Amino acid sequence: MSTQRKNFDVIVAGGGLVGLSISIGLKLRGLEVMVLDGGDGDNRAARGNFGLIWVQTKGHTFRPYAQLSRKAAKMWPEFSSQLKDLSGIDVGLEDKGAFHFCMSETEWNNRSELMKKQFDADLPVPDAYEMLERGELDKIIPDLGNSVVGGCYGRLDGAVNPLAFFRALHSAYAAVGGEYRASSAVTHIETAGTDFNVTAGKSTYSCGKLLLAAGLGNNHLAPMVGIQMDVRPIRGQVLVTNKMPRSLCYPTHTIRQMEAGGFILGDSREDVGLDCGTTPEVISGIARKAINCFPKLASSQLLRVWGGLRTFTRDGVPLYLRSGTHPNAYAVNVHSGVTLAPVHAQDVATAIEEGSLETRFPDFARKRS
């Protein structure tokens, strides 16, 4: 027998990085919010989370995405302080820039062209990025291998501790009085006039507004409220080494050394459906590239390897959709759950409260061909 709970202003399906960031913003705007989340065994994009706040080449073919990423990166210092005030957890924000290593002259030249497409129309180059040849890179990053010919320094890029960030979101949401149910993935949605009855497990909850932030689950849930969502899983495999003396003081796109000393390595985008496992050939490829960048990693010990399914829209650009048939229903799918978190907590939450998603995010509030 199902149980009927009180009416919430907003129910959020999905308690990952995206759902929680928006839910915190909704609660801070005075709304009664319930987050209905899945279980630990569900496919979660956070498992493949590298913790990067990444702006480099993000949106180089879609200018609004580039601009949104830059805006979010600039909001991160204030957002991290807010999270610490609410949760007591320091997310370990690194905001002095990050690097993409180039392993050939061709890659260096291609990277330079991509960065020009992304930034040169909007920002003076020195304020956004700098292409560095090997001699210049050696002055900043020690112990590089001979395979690295140069790199791109993104001044707006950075990183957080991914585990601390996830814990901080949960703790901050609880601190502002949000309700949360674990192991309660949404399975069915019915409309009741302008409201919704949402079933999760044996319970049914009602709400005035509904936000679908369930990652891959949105493919199943969104059509129930008249939204067509097409997102796909891309597997990323992640490696972690033993603790080593701190030497890499900047995040890079595939290699990070955490404050405690361990390196995390990841460099795979695999279209393998819902398989979140690991494979020896990909693991060895990631390790080989990391060693080419930093030969000293050859003597490290591999402590753990895992795979995570990240969610991608078909063109890689965020979707912030509002139902045309049920105007109080919304669906959000993004790959950049870390980078865009401040925008989600502030601008997206405000847009959902106001019902202004289309006007605030016109380039992301429609399906793109």
Beta strands, then each sheet from edge to edge (+ up, - down):
strand 1: 3-13
strand 2: 33-36
strand 3: 52-53
strand 4: 98-102
strand 5: 129-133
strand 6: 150-154
strand 7: 158-159
strand 8: 179-181
strand 9: 186-192
strand 10: 195-200
strand 11: 203-212
strand 12: 231-243
strand 13: 255-257
strand 14: 262-266
strand 15: 302-313
strand 16: 319-322
strand 17: 329-333
sheet 1: 8+ 2+ 1+ 11+ 10- 9+
sheet 2: 8+ 2+ 1+ 11+ 17+ 16-
sheet 3: 3+ 7-
sheet 4: 4+ 6- 5+
sheet 5: 13+ 14- 12+ 15-
end
